[in-house]
Amino acid sequence: MNARIEVLTRRVAELEALLRKDSRTSSKPPSSDGPVKPPPRSRRQPSGRAPGNSPARTRSRCGRWPSRIG
C-alpha cells in the first residue's frame, strides 16, 4: 500500500511540473500556451510619484503671440 502511495505521489509531482511549463520555461512553441497569456512583467521599479506634470508648473507663453494686439 505504501509503495502505491509513493508511486502516485511521484506521478502527481511530475504532472504538476508539466502544468507549470509554458513556452517561456520549456522548448514548447508559443501556440501551445493556450488563449490566456500572463501580462508582461515590467522590470522598472515604481517611483511612487504620480504620473504627469508637476502641480506647480506654470504655463509660459514663450513669446509666440503678442501680449496685446494693437
Secondary structure, DSSP 8 states (H G I E B T S, - for coil): -HHHHHHHHHHHHHHHHHHH--TTTSS--GGGG-S--------S---S--SSS-TT-----TTSS-SS--
